[in-house]
Amino acid sequence: MALKRLLSRTRVQRWVAHALVSAHEADQITLRVVGDVEGRELNRSYRGKAKDYATNVLTFDYQREPFLAADIVLCAPVIAREAAQQNKSLEEHWAHLIVHGILHAQGYEHETNERDALEMEALEVLLMQSLGYANPY
């Protein structure tokens, strides 16, 4: 399936809306798809020299109240490689990573401690199942 068709406005809006725990009318969320080079540069620039590789999703959350403002950067080649390695469809992996990024924008975290990681993972599983997808883990 072509990426443009896979990431149709309707489909992506559905994934984003599902992941918004408390949506506001003025939420401002930008999703940007990048390649390996830009994904690597962004990861290294914002997460440090130890992160000198392209990652699947980066979330830049600027504001949470009174409305959510965030940029979600998704690296298409990394997502495609991971989907193939994990035997997932591209659609379900894109859906998962968009949900994952939106949760980060709302303050959910998985790198701080095990409790936070388990909470975020459980919410991702529930959201993905409610969208009709399998457990992403």
N, CA, C and O atoms as a printed pandas DataFrame, in Angstrom:
     atom_number atom_name residue_name chain_id  residue_number  x_coord  y_coord  z_coord
0              1         N          MET        A               1    0.853   -1.175    0.000
1              2        CA          MET        A               1    0.000    0.000    0.000
2              3         C          MET        A               1    0.903    1.244    0.000
3              4         O          MET        A               1    1.834    1.336    0.800
4              5         N          ALA        A               2    0.631    2.176   -0.880
5              6        CA          ALA        A               2    1.418    3.402   -0.962
6              7         C          ALA        A               2    1.272    4.201    0.334
7              8         O          ALA        A               2    0.211    4.223    0.959
8              9         N          LEU        A               3    2.364    4.853    0.714
9             10        CA          LEU        A               3    2.373    5.593    1.977
10            11         C          LEU        A               3    1.300    6.673    2.006
11            12         O          LEU        A               3    0.648    6.866    3.032
12            13         N          LYS        A               4    1.111    7.375    0.901
13            14        CA          LYS        A               4    0.106    8.441    0.865
14            15         C          LYS        A               4   -1.294    7.880    1.113
15            16         O          LYS        A               4   -2.097    8.490    1.817
16            17         N          ARG        A               5   -1.575    6.735    0.539
17            18        CA          ARG        A               5   -2.886    6.103    0.743
18            19         C          ARG        A               5   -3.004    5.530    2.157
19            20         O          ARG        A               5   -4.052    5.628    2.795
20            21         N          LEU        A               6   -1.920    4.935    2.631
21            22        CA          LEU        A               6   -1.901    4.375    3.984
22            23         C          LEU        A               6   -2.149    5.464    5.018
23            24         O          LEU        A               6   -2.873    5.256    5.992
24            25         N          LEU        A               7   -1.543    6.623    4.800
25            26        CA          LEU        A               7   -1.661    7.726    5.749
26            27         C          LEU        A               7   -2.701    8.739    5.296
27            28         O          LEU        A               7   -2.461    9.946    5.318
28            29         N          SER        A               8   -3.835    8.244    4.894
29            30        CA          SER        A               8   -4.910    9.143    4.463
30            31         C          SER        A               8   -5.327   10.024    5.638
31            32         O          SER        A               8   -5.214    9.626    6.797
32            33         N          ARG        A               9   -5.806   11.212    5.327
33            34        CA          ARG        A               9   -6.229   12.171    6.362
34            35         C          ARG        A               9   -7.235   11.533    7.312
35            36         O          ARG        A               9   -7.121   11.683    8.529
36            37         N          THR        A              10   -8.207   10.831    6.771
37            38        CA          THR        A              10   -9.251   10.221    7.597
38            39         C          THR        A              10   -8.667    9.194    8.557
39            40         O          THR        A              10   -9.001    9.179    9.742
40            41         N          ARG        A              11   -7.796    8.340    8.042
41            42        CA          ARG        A              11   -7.204    7.289    8.872
42            43         C          ARG        A              11   -6.335    7.898    9.976
43            44         O          ARG        A              11   -6.451    7.513   11.139
44            45         N          VAL        A              12   -5.475    8.835    9.620
45            46        CA          VAL        A              12   -4.578    9.443   10.600
46            47         C          VAL        A              12   -5.372   10.237   11.636
47            48         O          VAL        A              12   -5.057   10.182   12.825
48            49         N          GLN        A              13   -6.380   10.961   11.210
49            50        CA          GLN        A              13   -7.209   11.702   12.164
50            51         C          GLN        A              13   -7.877   10.757   13.156
51            52         O          GLN        A              13   -8.008   11.080   14.337
52            53         N          ARG        A              14   -8.290    9.609   12.684
53            54        CA          ARG        A              14   -8.912    8.617   13.574
54            55         C          ARG        A              14   -7.919    8.130   14.615
55            56         O          ARG        A              14   -8.253    8.031   15.795
56            57         N          TRP        A              15   -6.690    7.825   14.184
57            58        CA          TRP        A              15   -5.662    7.356   15.123
58            59         C          TRP        A              15   -5.333    8.434   16.149
59            60         O          TRP        A              15   -5.229    8.151   17.343
60            61         N          VAL        A              16   -5.171    9.661   15.685
61            62        CA          VAL        A              16   -4.838   10.771   16.586
62            63         C          VAL        A              16   -5.975   11.004   17.578
63            64         O          VAL        A              16   -5.741   11.093   18.783
64            65         N          ALA        A              17   -7.195   11.101   17.078
65            66        CA          ALA        A              17   -8.354   11.364   17.946
66            67         C          ALA        A              17   -8.494   10.289   19.008
67            68         O          ALA        A              17   -8.826   10.580   20.158
68            69         N          HIS        A              18   -8.241    9.051   18.623
69            70        CA          HIS        A              18   -8.353    7.941   19.576
70            71         C          HIS        A              18   -7.321    8.066   20.700
71            72         O          HIS        A              18   -7.591    7.691   21.841
72            73         N          ALA        A              19   -6.153    8.588   20.378
73            74        CA          ALA        A              19   -5.073    8.662   21.360
74            75         C          ALA        A              19   -5.164    9.888   22.256
75            76         O          ALA        A              19   -4.473    9.964   23.272
76            77         N          LEU        A              20   -6.005   10.844   21.892
77            78        CA          LEU        A              20   -6.134   12.045   22.716
78            79         C          LEU        A              20   -6.994   11.736   23.931
79            80         O          LEU        A              20   -8.213   11.598   23.828
80            81         N          VAL        A              21   -6.348   11.630   25.072
81            82        CA          VAL        A              21   -7.034   11.271   26.305
82            83         C          VAL        A              21   -8.041   12.345   26.686
83            84         O          VAL        A              21   -9.154   12.031   27.108
84            85         N          SER        A              22   -7.662   13.604   26.543
85            86        CA          SER        A              22   -8.596   14.702   26.803
86            87         C          SER        A              22   -8.411   15.747   25.707
87            88         O          SER        A              22   -7.580   16.647   25.828
88            89         N          ALA        A              23   -9.179   15.619   24.656
89            90        CA          ALA        A              23   -9.050   16.502   23.502
90            91         C          ALA        A              23   -9.645   17.877   23.797
91            92         O          ALA        A              23  -10.642   18.011   24.506
92            93         N          HIS        A              24   -9.009   18.874   23.240
93            94        CA          HIS        A              24   -9.479   20.248   23.323
94            95         C          HIS        A              24   -9.767   20.727   21.903
95            96         O          HIS        A              24   -9.147   20.246   20.954
96            97         N          GLU        A              25  -10.686   21.653   21.747
97            98        CA          GLU        A              25  -11.021   22.146   20.420
98            99         C          GLU        A              25   -9.835   22.802   19.718
99           100         O          GLU        A              25   -9.765   22.801   18.489
100          101         N          ALA        A              26   -8.910   23.359   20.484
101          102        CA          ALA        A              26   -7.807   24.106   19.894
102          103         C          ALA        A              26   -6.505   23.308   19.797
103          104         O          ALA        A              26   -5.456   23.897   19.535
104          105         N          ASP        A              27   -6.539   21.993   19.999
105          106        CA          ASP        A              27   -5.312   21.199   19.921
106          107         C          ASP        A              27   -4.606   21.447   18.597
107          108         O          ASP        A              27   -5.233   21.494   17.539
108          109         N          GLN        A              28   -3.284   21.603   18.674
109          110        CA          GLN        A              28   -2.470   21.857   17.491
110          111         C          GLN        A              28   -1.386   20.792   17.413
111          112         O          GLN        A              28   -0.380   20.857   18.120
112          113         N          ILE        A              29   -1.605   19.817   16.549
113          114        CA          ILE        A              29   -0.675   18.702   16.429
114          115         C          ILE        A              29   -0.244   18.608   14.973
115          116         O          ILE        A              29   -1.073   18.554   14.064
116          117         N          THR        A              30    1.068   18.590   14.771
117          118        CA          THR        A              30    1.622   18.427   13.435
118          119         C          THR        A              30    2.304   17.077   13.367
119          120         O          THR        A              30    3.119   16.743   14.226
120          121         N          LEU        A              31    1.974   16.301   12.349
121          122        CA          LEU        A              31    2.665   15.042   12.087
122          123         C          LEU        A              31    3.546   15.269   10.865
123          124         O          LEU        A              31    3.085   15.774    9.842
124          125         N          ARG        A              32    4.805   14.896   10.980
125          126        CA          ARG        A              32    5.733   15.094    9.875
126          127         C          ARG        A              32    6.449   13.790    9.598
127          128         O          ARG        A              32    6.955   13.148   10.519
128          129         N          VAL        A              33    6.496   13.394    8.340
129          130        CA          VAL        A              33    7.171   12.167    7.933
130          131         C          VAL        A              33    8.521   12.554    7.327
131          132         O          VAL        A              33    8.600   13.409    6.445
132          133         N          VAL        A              34    9.587   11.901    7.822
133          134        CA          VAL        A              34   10.942   12.202    7.358
134          135         C          VAL        A              34   11.651   10.922    6.924
135          136         O          VAL        A              34   11.169    9.814    7.159
136          137         N          GLY        A              35   12.809   11.101    6.285
137          138        CA          GLY        A              35   13.661    9.982    5.889
138          139         C          GLY        A              35   14.726    9.715    6.937
139          140         O          GLY        A              35   14.766   10.363    7.983
140          141         N          ASP        A              36   15.596    8.742    6.638
141          142        CA          ASP        A              36   16.647    8.344    7.585
142          143         C          ASP        A              36   17.592    9.477    7.964
143          144         O          ASP        A              36   17.915    9.642    9.141
144          145         N          VAL        A              37   18.041   10.261    6.986
145          146        CA          VAL        A              37   19.032   11.304    7.264
146          147         C          VAL        A              37   18.466   12.348    8.221
147          148         O          VAL        A              37   19.095   12.678    9.227
148          149         N          GLU        A              38   17.287   12.865    7.911
149          150        CA          GLU        A              38   16.689   13.872    8.788
150          151         C          GLU        A              38   16.301   13.278   10.135
151          152         O          GLU        A              38   16.449   13.933   11.167
152          153         N          GLY        A              39   15.810   12.052   10.133
153          154        CA          GLY        A              39   15.463   11.389   11.390
154          155         C          GLY        A              39   16.671   11.252   12.296
155          156         O          GLY        A              39   16.581   11.468   13.505
156          157         N          ARG        A              40   17.798   10.892   11.709
157          158        CA          ARG        A              40   19.044   10.762   12.482
158          159         C          ARG        A              40   19.498   12.119   13.013
159          160         O          ARG        A              40   19.870   12.239   14.180
160          161         N          GLU        A              41   19.469   13.139   12.155
161          162        CA          GLU        A              41   19.893   14.483   12.568
162          163         C          GLU        A              41   19.033   15.006   13.720
163          164         O          GLU        A              41   19.554   15.556   14.690
164          165         N          LEU        A              42   17.727   14.833   13.608
165          166        CA          LEU        A              42   16.831   15.298   14.670
166          167         C          LEU        A              42   17.065   14.547   15.974
167          168         O          LEU        A              42   17.116   15.155   17.043
168          169         N          ASN        A              43   17.205   13.244   15.890
169          170        CA          ASN        A              43   17.411   12.437   17.090
170          171         C          ASN        A              43   18.707   12.848   17.784
171          172         O          ASN        A              43   18.736   13.028   19.001
172          173         N          ARG        A              44   19.763   12.992   17.015
173          174        CA          ARG        A              44   21.062   13.381   17.568
174          175         C          ARG        A              44   21.003   14.798   18.154
175          176         O          ARG        A              44   21.519   15.043   19.244
176          177         N          SER        A              45   20.378   15.723   17.429
177          178        CA          SER        A              45   20.312   17.121   17.867
178          179         C          SER        A              45   19.532   17.296   19.156
179          180         O          SER        A              45   19.931   18.066   20.029
180          181         N          TYR        A              46   18.428   16.587   19.276
181          182        CA          TYR        A              46   17.539   16.803   20.416
182          183         C          TYR        A              46   17.702   15.801   21.541
183          184         O          TYR        A              46   17.269   16.057   22.664
184          185         N          ARG        A              47   18.318   14.664   21.258
185          186        CA          ARG        A              47   18.458   13.662   22.319
186          187         C          ARG        A              47   19.914   13.370   22.661
187          188         O          ARG        A              47   20.189   12.566   23.551
188          189         N          GLY        A              48   20.847   14.012   21.969
189          190        CA          GLY        A              48   22.260   13.887   22.315
190          191         C          GLY        A              48   23.039   12.971   21.398
191          192         O          GLY        A              48   22.473   12.191   20.633
192          193         N          LYS        A              49   24.360   13.088   21.494
193          194        CA          LYS        A              49   25.266   12.342   20.615
194          195         C          LYS        A              49   25.156   10.837   20.790
195          196         O          LYS        A              49   25.476   10.083   19.871
196          197         N          ALA        A              50   24.710   10.392   21.950
197          198        CA          ALA        A              50   24.543    8.950   22.172
198          199         C          ALA        A              50   23.375    8.399   21.359
199          200         O          ALA        A              50   23.248    7.184   21.209
200          201         N          LYS        A              51   22.524    9.276   20.833
201          202        CA          LYS        A              51   21.353    8.869   20.053
202          203         C          LYS        A              51   21.588    9.182   18.573
203          204         O          LYS        A              51   20.717    9.752   17.916
204          205         N          ASP        A              52   22.746    8.815   18.052
205          206        CA          ASP        A              52   23.143    9.139   16.688
206          207         C          ASP        A              52   22.631    8.095   15.694
207          208         O          ASP        A              52   23.407    7.407   15.031
208          209         N          TYR        A              53   21.312    7.999   15.613
209          210        CA          TYR        A              53   20.658    7.082   14.689
210          211         C          TYR        A              53   19.242    7.588   14.450
211          212         O          TYR        A              53   18.700    8.356   15.245
212          213         N          ALA        A              54   18.658    7.153   13.358
213          214        CA          ALA        A              54   17.255    7.505   13.091
214          215         C          ALA        A              54   16.375    6.625   13.967
215          216         O          ALA        A              54   16.583    5.415   14.056
216          217         N          THR        A              55   15.403    7.234   14.604
217          218        CA          THR        A              55   14.458    6.494   15.442
218          219         C          THR        A              55   13.078    6.540   14.790
219          220         O          THR        A              55   12.849    7.346   13.889
220          221         N          ASN        A              56   12.181    5.706   15.226
221          222        CA          ASN        A              56   10.869    5.607   14.582
222          223         C          ASN        A              56    9.994    6.839   14.794
223          224         O          ASN        A              56    9.349    7.302   13.853
224          225         N          VAL        A              57    9.961    7.375   16.007
225          226        CA          VAL        A              57    9.100    8.535   16.293
226          227         C          VAL        A              57    9.765    9.435   17.331
227          228         O          VAL        A              57   10.338    8.968   18.315
228          229         N          LEU        A              58    9.672   10.721   17.083
229          230        CA          LEU        A              58   10.122   11.731   18.041
230          231         C          LEU        A              58    8.944   12.643   18.334
231          232         O          LEU        A              58    8.214   13.036   17.424
232          233         N          THR        A              59    8.764   12.974   19.589
233          234        CA          THR        A              59    7.668   13.862   19.981
234          235         C          THR        A              59    8.246   15.126   20.597
235          236         O          THR        A              59    9.069   15.077   21.511
236          237         N          PHE        A              60    7.799   16.245   20.078
237          238        CA          PHE        A              60    8.171   17.546   20.617
238          239         C          PHE        A              60    6.893   18.151   21.174
239          240         O          PHE        A              60    6.054   18.651   20.425
240          241         N          ASP        A              61    6.752   18.104   22.482
241          242        CA          ASP        A              61    5.547   18.664   23.110
242          243         C          ASP        A              61    5.888   20.048   23.658
243          244         O          ASP        A              61    6.800   20.208   24.470
244          245         N          TYR        A              62    5.145   21.026   23.199
245          246        CA          TYR        A              62    5.410   22.415   23.540
246          247         C          TYR        A              62    4.469   22.935   24.624
247          248         O          TYR        A              62    4.828   23.813   25.409
248          249         N          GLN        A              63    3.280   22.387   24.652
249          250        CA          GLN        A              63    2.270   22.891   25.578
250          251         C          GLN        A              63    1.214   21.812   25.780
251          252         O          GLN        A              63    0.866   21.088   24.847
252          253         N          ARG        A              64    0.711   21.712   26.997
253          254        CA          ARG        A              64   -0.350   20.738   27.277
254          255         C          ARG        A              64   -1.646   21.408   27.696
255          256         O          ARG        A              64   -2.722   20.853   27.470
256          257         N          GLU        A              65   -1.572   22.567   28.290
257          258        CA          GLU        A              65   -2.759   23.301   28.743
258          259         C          GLU        A              65   -2.629   24.759   28.334
259          260         O          GLU        A              65   -1.512   25.276   28.357
260          261         N          PRO        A              66   -3.657   25.431   27.975
261          262        CA          PRO        A              66   -5.062   25.006   27.935
262          263         C          PRO        A              66   -5.386   24.133   26.722
263          264         O          PRO        A              66   -6.490   23.599   26.617
264          265         N          PHE        A              67   -4.415   23.988   25.796
265          266        CA          PHE        A              67   -4.590   23.070   24.683
266          267         C          PHE        A              67   -3.251   22.405   24.402
267          268         O          PHE        A              67   -2.206   22.884   24.841
268          269         N          LEU        A              68   -3.291   21.315   23.679
269          270        CA          LEU        A              68   -2.090   20.555   23.350
270          271         C          LEU        A              68   -1.450   21.125   22.097
271          272         O          LEU        A              68   -2.127   21.343   21.092
272          273         N          ALA        A              69   -0.146   21.368   22.153
273          274        CA          ALA        A              69    0.620   21.798   20.987
274          275         C          ALA        A              69    1.848   20.905   20.892
275          276         O          ALA        A              69    2.667   20.866   21.810
276          277         N          ALA        A              70    1.975   20.183   19.771
277          278        CA          ALA        A              70    3.081   19.238   19.633
278          279         C          ALA        A              70    3.382   18.963   18.167
279          280         O          ALA        A              70    2.519   19.074   17.296
280          281         N          ASP        A              71    4.635   18.601   17.928
281          282        CA          ASP        A              71    5.068   18.086   16.635
282          283         C          ASP        A              71    5.465   16.632   16.843
283          284         O          ASP        A              71    6.202   16.301   17.773
284          285         N          ILE        A              72    4.971   15.781   15.976
285          286        CA          ILE        A              72    5.315   14.357   16.008
286          287         C          ILE        A              72    6.061   14.082   14.702
287          288         O          ILE        A              72    5.516   14.286   13.617
288          289         N          VAL        A              73    7.305   13.619   14.807
289          290        CA          VAL        A              73    8.125   13.330   13.634
290          291         C          VAL        A              73    8.261   11.816   13.510
291          292         O          VAL        A              73    8.714   11.144   14.437
292          293         N          LEU        A              74    7.865   11.294   12.362
293          294        CA          LEU        A              74    7.885    9.850   12.117
294          295         C          LEU        A              74    8.852    9.544   10.978
295          296         O          LEU        A              74    8.785   10.169    9.920
296          297         N          CYS        A              75    9.739    8.595   11.189
297          298        CA          CYS        A              75   10.752    8.249   10.193
298          299         C          CYS        A              75   10.273    7.033    9.386
299          300         O          CYS        A              75   10.305    5.899    9.866
300          301         N          ALA        A              76    9.836    7.294    8.168
301          302        CA          ALA        A              76    9.211    6.259    7.328
302          303         C          ALA        A              76   10.098    5.030    7.105
303          304         O          ALA        A              76    9.611    3.909    7.254
304          305         N          PRO        A              77   11.377    5.192    6.753
305          306        CA          PRO        A              77   12.185    3.982    6.520
306          307         C          PRO        A              77   12.357    3.127    7.778
307          308         O          PRO        A              77   12.357    1.899    7.698
308          309         N          VAL        A              78   12.500    3.767    8.925
309          310        CA          VAL        A              78   12.645    3.010   10.178
310          311         C          VAL        A              78   11.351    2.252   10.473
311          312         O          VAL        A              78   11.380    1.083   10.857
312          313         N          ILE        A              79   10.232    2.922   10.292
313          314        CA          ILE        A              79    8.938    2.285   10.547
314          315         C          ILE        A              79    8.736    1.088    9.623
315          316         O          ILE        A              79    8.251    0.043   10.056
316          317         N          ALA        A              80    9.102    1.236    8.364
317          318        CA          ALA        A              80    8.966    0.127    7.405
318          319         C          ALA        A              80    9.864   -1.043    7.801
319          320         O          ALA        A              80    9.431   -2.195    7.760
320          321         N          ARG        A              81   11.105   -0.760    8.182
321          322        CA          ARG        A              81   12.023   -1.835    8.595
322          323         C          ARG        A              81   11.499   -2.549    9.834
323          324         O          ARG        A              81   11.506   -3.778    9.898
324          325         N          GLU        A              82   11.043   -1.777   10.819
325          326        CA          GLU        A              82   10.536   -2.390   12.048
326          327         C          GLU        A              82    9.306   -3.246   11.786
327          328         O          GLU        A              82    9.185   -4.344   12.329
328          329         N          ALA        A              83    8.406   -2.757   10.968
329          330        CA          ALA        A              83    7.194   -3.535   10.663
330          331         C          ALA        A              83    7.578   -4.882   10.057
331          332         O          ALA        A              83    7.023   -5.915   10.431
332          333         N          ALA        A              84    8.518   -4.869    9.131
333          334        CA          ALA        A              84    8.958   -6.121    8.497
334          335         C          ALA        A              84    9.633   -7.039    9.524
335          336         O          ALA        A              84    9.354   -8.237    9.561
336          337         N          GLN        A              85   10.512   -6.484   10.350
337          338        CA          GLN        A              85   11.222   -7.281   11.364
338          339         C          GLN        A              85   10.273   -7.880   12.391
339          340         O          GLN        A              85   10.494   -8.988   12.879
340          341         N          GLN        A              86    9.206   -7.138   12.719
341          342        CA          GLN        A              86    8.261   -7.572   13.749
342          343         C          GLN        A              86    7.054   -8.304   13.162
343          344         O          GLN        A              86    6.117   -8.633   13.889
344          345         N          ASN        A              87    7.070   -8.558   11.868
345          346        CA          ASN        A              87    5.962   -9.236   11.182
346          347         C          ASN        A              87    4.620   -8.558   11.436
347          348         O          ASN        A              87    3.617   -9.215   11.714
348          349         N          LYS        A              88    4.622   -7.218   11.332
349          350        CA          LYS        A              88    3.405   -6.432   11.489
350          351         C          LYS        A              88    3.073   -5.796   10.151
351          352         O          LYS        A              88    3.947   -5.603    9.306
352          353         N          SER        A              89    1.811   -5.477    9.971
353          354        CA          SER        A              89    1.462   -4.728    8.767
354          355         C          SER        A              89    1.949   -3.290    8.946
355          356         O          SER        A              89    2.054   -2.795   10.068
356          357         N          LEU        A              90    2.239   -2.641    7.844
357          358        CA          LEU        A              90    2.635   -1.234    7.903
358          359         C          LEU        A              90    1.545   -0.402    8.562
359          360         O          LEU        A              90    1.833    0.487    9.363
360          361         N          GLU        A              91    0.302   -0.691    8.225
361          362        CA          GLU        A              91   -0.809    0.068    8.791
362          363         C          GLU        A              91   -0.821   -0.003   10.314
363          364         O          GLU        A              91   -0.921    1.027   10.981
364          365         N          GLU        A              92   -0.723   -1.198   10.863
365          366        CA          GLU        A              92   -0.794   -1.301   12.324
366          367         C          GLU        A              92    0.427   -0.690   12.997
367          368         O          GLU        A              92    0.317   -0.155   14.101
368          369         N          HIS        A              93    1.592   -0.761   12.351
369          370        CA          HIS        A              93    2.782   -0.166   12.974
370          371         C          HIS        A              93    2.712    1.360   12.926
371          372         O          HIS        A              93    3.063    2.026   13.900
372          373         N          TRP        A              94    2.261    1.920   11.797
373          374        CA          TRP        A              94    2.062    3.370   11.728
374          375         C          TRP        A              94    1.035    3.815   12.771
375          376         O          TRP        A              94    1.248    4.804   13.473
376          377         N          ALA        A              95   -0.061    3.095   12.869
377          378        CA          ALA        A              95   -1.098    3.449   13.856
378          379         C          ALA        A              95   -0.502    3.445   15.258
379          380         O          ALA        A              95   -0.730    4.370   16.038
380          381         N          HIS        A              96    0.260    2.405   15.575
381          382        CA          HIS        A              96    0.847    2.305   16.907
382          383         C          HIS        A              96    1.793    3.464   17.181
383          384         O          HIS        A              96    1.742    4.053   18.261
384          385         N          LEU        A              97    2.646    3.801   16.237
385          386        CA          LEU        A              97    3.628    4.846   16.496
386          387         C          LEU        A              97    2.997    6.232   16.552
387          388         O          LEU        A              97    3.492    7.107   17.262
388          389         N          ILE        A              98    1.921    6.441   15.821
389          390        CA          ILE        A              98    1.198    7.709   15.949
390          391         C          ILE        A              98    0.527    7.781   17.318
391          392         O          ILE        A              98    0.600    8.812   17.986
392          393         N          VAL        A              99   -0.118    6.713   17.739
393          394        CA          VAL        A              99   -0.714    6.662   19.081
394          395         C          VAL        A              99    0.377    6.891   20.130
395          396         O          VAL        A              99    0.183    7.664   21.068
396          397         N          HIS        A             100    1.504    6.232   19.976
397          398        CA          HIS        A             100    2.629    6.350   20.901
398          399         C          HIS        A             100    3.099    7.810   20.997
399          400         O          HIS        A             100    3.287    8.338   22.093
400          401         N          GLY        A             101    3.285    8.446   19.850
401          402        CA          GLY        A             101    3.728    9.835   19.832
402          403         C          GLY        A             101    2.729   10.787   20.461
403          404         O          GLY        A             101    3.113   11.713   21.175
404          405         N          ILE        A             102    1.450   10.564   20.201
405          406        CA          ILE        A             102    0.399   11.412   20.783
406          407         C          ILE        A             102    0.359   11.240   22.297
407          408         O          ILE        A             102    0.145   12.211   23.022
408          409         N          LEU        A             103    0.559   10.033   22.777
409          410        CA          LEU        A             103    0.607    9.824   24.231
410          411         C          LEU        A             103    1.791   10.560   24.851
411          412         O          LEU        A             103    1.653   11.167   25.913
412          413         N          HIS        A             104    2.951   10.513   24.199
413          414        CA          HIS        A             104    4.100   11.275   24.685
414          415         C          HIS        A             104    3.760   12.759   24.772
415          416         O          HIS        A             104    4.105   13.418   25.752
416          417         N          ALA        A             105    3.087   13.285   23.755
417          418        CA          ALA        A             105    2.732   14.708   23.732
418          419         C          ALA        A             105    1.849   15.089   24.915
419          420         O          ALA        A             105    1.839   16.240   25.350
420          421         N          GLN        A             106    1.111   14.110   25.429
421          422        CA          GLN        A             106    0.215   14.356   26.566
422          423         C          GLN        A             106    0.891   14.086   27.905
423          424         O          GLN        A             106    0.254   14.169   28.955
424          425         N          GLY        A             107    2.179   13.766   27.869
425          426        CA          GLY        A             107    2.930   13.586   29.101
426          427         C          GLY        A             107    3.208   12.157   29.509
427          428         O          GLY        A             107    3.870   11.928   30.521
428          429         N          TYR        A             108    2.722   11.191   28.751
429          430        CA          TYR        A             108    3.020    9.798   29.085
430          431         C          TYR        A             108    4.478    9.516   28.725
431          432         O          TYR        A             108    4.998   10.030   27.735
432          433         N          GLU        A             109    5.117    8.702   29.535
433          434        CA          GLU        A             109    6.543    8.454   29.372
434          435         C          GLU        A             109    6.848    6.994   29.651
435          436         O          GLU        A             109    6.184    6.355   30.467
436          437         N          HIS        A             110    7.865    6.465   28.965
437          438        CA          HIS        A             110    8.262    5.084   29.203
438          439         C          HIS        A             110    9.740    4.960   29.524
439          440         O          HIS        A             110   10.215    3.866   29.829
440          441         N          GLU        A             111   10.476    6.062   29.461
441          442        CA          GLU        A             111   11.917    5.989   29.720
442          443         C          GLU        A             111   12.310    6.466   31.114
443          444         O          GLU        A             111   13.489    6.429   31.465
444          445         N          THR        A             112   11.347    6.911   31.909
445          446        CA          THR        A             112   11.675    7.433   33.234
446          447         C          THR        A             112   11.756    6.339   34.294
447          448         O          THR        A             112   12.699    6.295   35.084
448          449         N          ASN        A             113   10.759    5.460   34.303
449          450        CA          ASN        A             113   10.785    4.362   35.269
450          451         C          ASN        A             113    9.821    3.265   34.806
451          452         O          ASN        A             113    9.015    3.465   33.897
452          453         N          GLU        A             114    9.924    2.117   35.448
453          454        CA          GLU        A             114    9.138    0.952   35.048
454          455         C          GLU        A             114    7.632    1.170   35.210
455          456         O          GLU        A             114    6.847    0.725   34.372
456          457         N          ARG        A             115    7.230    1.849   36.277
457          458        CA          ARG        A             115    5.803    2.094   36.516
458          459         C          ARG        A             115    5.195    2.916   35.384
459          460         O          ARG        A             115    4.131    2.580   34.865
460          461         N          ASP        A             116    5.879    3.995   35.007
461          462        CA          ASP        A             116    5.400    4.832   33.904
462          463         C          ASP        A             116    5.363    4.045   32.596
463          464         O          ASP        A             116    4.425    4.176   31.809
464          465         N          ALA        A             117    6.387    3.232   32.373
465          466        CA          ALA        A             117    6.453    2.431   31.154
466          467         C          ALA        A             117    5.276    1.456   31.077
467          468         O          ALA        A             117    4.655    1.307   30.025
468          469         N          LEU        A             118    4.981    0.806   32.180
469          470        CA          LEU        A             118    3.865   -0.145   32.202
470          471         C          LEU        A             118    2.526    0.553   31.988
471          472         O          LEU        A             118    1.648    0.022   31.309
472          473         N          GLU        A             119    2.371    1.745   32.570
473          474        CA          GLU        A             119    1.133    2.507   32.399
474          475         C          GLU        A             119    0.946    2.909   30.933
475          476         O          GLU        A             119   -0.137    2.760   30.367
476          477         N          MET        A             120    2.016    3.417   30.339
477          478        CA          MET        A             120    1.916    3.852   28.946
478          479         C          MET        A             120    1.658    2.661   28.021
479          480         O          MET        A             120    0.824    2.740   27.119
480          481         N          GLU        A             121    2.368    1.572   28.245
481          482        CA          GLU        A             121    2.201    0.379   27.417
482          483         C          GLU        A             121    0.773   -0.164   27.530
483          484         O          GLU        A             121    0.172   -0.524   26.517
484          485         N          ALA        A             122    0.230   -0.226   28.730
485          486        CA          ALA        A             122   -1.139   -0.726   28.923
486          487         C          ALA        A             122   -2.144    0.151   28.181
487          488         O          ALA        A             122   -3.081   -0.354   27.562
488          489         N          LEU        A             123   -1.944    1.458   28.246
489          490        CA          LEU        A             123   -2.843    2.370   27.535
490          491         C          LEU        A             123   -2.718    2.189   26.027
491          492         O          LEU        A             123   -3.723    2.215   25.317
492          493         N          GLU        A             124   -1.499    2.006   25.533
493          494        CA          GLU        A             124   -1.304    1.764   24.103
494          495         C          GLU        A             124   -2.023    0.495   23.655
495          496         O          GLU        A             124   -2.665    0.477   22.605
496          497         N          VAL        A             125   -1.916   -0.554   24.444
497          498        CA          VAL        A             125   -2.577   -1.820   24.112
498          499         C          VAL        A             125   -4.088   -1.612   24.021
499          500         O          VAL        A             125   -4.725   -2.066   23.071
500          501         N          LEU        A             126   -4.661   -0.924   25.014
501          502        CA          LEU        A             126   -6.106   -0.664   25.008
502          503         C          LEU        A             126   -6.533    0.181   23.812
503          504         O          LEU        A             126   -7.532   -0.115   23.158
504          505         N          LEU        A             127   -5.767    1.232   23.534
505          506        CA          LEU        A             127   -6.104    2.097   22.404
506          507         C          LEU        A             127   -6.007    1.345   21.083
507          508         O          LEU        A             127   -6.882    1.474   20.227
508          509         N          MET        A             128   -4.962    0.570   20.919
509          510        CA          MET        A             128   -4.801   -0.185   19.675
510          511         C          MET        A             128   -5.925   -1.211   19.508
511          512         O          MET        A             128   -6.458   -1.378   18.411
512          513         N          GLN        A             129   -6.279   -1.887   20.584
513          514        CA          GLN        A             129   -7.377   -2.857   20.516
514          515         C          GLN        A             129   -8.685   -2.158   20.188
515          516         O          GLN        A             129   -9.490   -2.688   19.422
516          517         N          SER        A             130   -8.913   -0.976   20.752
517          518        CA          SER        A             130  -10.163   -0.248   20.465
518          519         C          SER        A             130  -10.191    0.248   19.017
519          520         O          SER        A             130  -11.262    0.514   18.472
520          521         N          LEU        A             131   -9.024    0.373   18.399
521          522        CA          LEU        A             131   -8.951    0.732   16.978
522          523         C          LEU        A             131   -9.050   -0.515   16.082
523          524         O          LEU        A             131   -9.095   -0.397   14.857
524          525         N          GLY        A             132   -9.084   -1.686   16.683
525          526        CA          GLY        A             132   -9.204   -2.926   15.912
526          527         C          GLY        A             132   -7.882   -3.591   15.563
527          528         O          GLY        A             132   -7.834   -4.455   14.688
528          529         N          TYR        A             133   -6.806   -3.196   16.242
529          530        CA          TYR        A             133   -5.494   -3.765   15.986
530          531         C          TYR        A             133   -5.076   -4.670   17.143
531          532         O          TYR        A             133   -5.624   -4.593   18.243
532          533         N          ALA        A             134   -4.110   -5.514   16.874
533          534        CA          ALA        A             134   -3.594   -6.437   17.893
534          535         C          ALA        A             134   -2.695   -5.685   18.874
535          536         O          ALA        A             134   -2.298   -4.546   18.630
536          537         N          ASN        A             135   -2.390   -6.339   19.972
537          538        CA          ASN        A             135   -1.436   -5.837   20.954
538          539         C          ASN        A             135   -0.128   -5.533   20.225
539          540         O          ASN        A             135    0.444   -6.436   19.614
540          541         N          PRO        A             136    0.363   -4.302   20.268
541          542        CA          PRO        A             136    1.581   -3.970   19.535
542          543         C          PRO        A             136    2.853   -4.521   20.167
543          544         O          PRO        A             136    3.932   -4.460   19.576
544          545         N          TYR        A             137    2.712   -5.056   21.365
545          546        CA          TYR        A             137    3.888   -5.607   22.053
546          547         C          TYR        A             137    3.840   -7.105   22.037
547          548         O          TYR        A             137    4.741   -7.757   22.565
